[in-house]
């Protein structure tokens, strides 16, 4: 999706929402041949079966973001929360069943935007109408996350595709264990993501996704009450207490990046250097000696951040993926095909029709 057409589309989107401060990024220059990809995935997976896949997704997301650019952060976060829990298999999209509550019901996922789930299934419907049931919800989620980055001012990059959708969702315990809380320090984050073979540079780069989006008081209230976290800028803390979280029980929300909240750029790292990171998990990246220099390097060089973010997203997007005969391609992103009553009805009608003809 790189090149003049995608850059021009970004320009149109940005001008339409009057965000003149944006600098439209183009595709980052990566040596894709040197990037490892999981067996079963391919840079050209849908070239024959669904050649218009990425243009269908991007065209629709441009319309959505023209009305509400805030949806970009919701889609990006959805992809993160899917991949970190039992891999990028769209399991976070599944509704609960008699076997138990879904991943969506686990505390870390309660703040995922409901609209993000609706957007993904709407994209699935559009793609399947164009190409048939050949594209997984997991791939659509990955593409939507990439386009959310690009259409909000960040880098464009290619994705290896061919993921299948999972047949099960993780338990509450597994979900909790794989999504570190915003109150976690750098050591917890580094140790957690190291189990997924993501190193310190990946951790800092992926955390840069917090350059867009919002945070709720509950996620950072302990930095304000009963005493202020000394690593938080005093004026920043004072403003948060005054305007967002006036009491310990406040349920307000605020932007994650105070400098350019709706633009995907490197200002998140500038925030950290000024002790204006919202979450402990953010600010501690600048406090910890293992990650401080990486934060600084991204703060002073946006192109470096964009390049590494793309590499780390490609790497993260391959966590425990299902390919080939493993998994399925859901006809509805929130329901396994075996539980899809509407799909069963269509199959039964086709079978009856075939029998009558015989």
Secondary structure, DSSP 8 states (H G I E B T S, - for coil): --SHHHHHHHHHHHHHTT-TT-----B----GGGS---TT-BTTTTTTT-TTHHHHHHHHHHHHHHH-TTHHHHHHHHHHHHHTTTSSSSGGG---BTTB--GGGSGGGTTS-HHHHHHHHHHHHHHHHHH-TTS-HHHHHHHHHHHHHHHTT--B----B--BB-S----HHHHHHHS--TT--HHHHHHHHHTTT--HHHHHHHHGGGGSSEEEGGGTGGGTSSS--TTS-HHHHHHHHHHT-SSTT---EEES-SSSTTS-SSHHHHHHHTT--SSHHHHHHHHSTTTHHHHHHHHH-HHHHHHHHHHHHHHHTTTT-B-TTSSB--SBTTB-GGG-HHHHHHHHHHHHHHHHH-
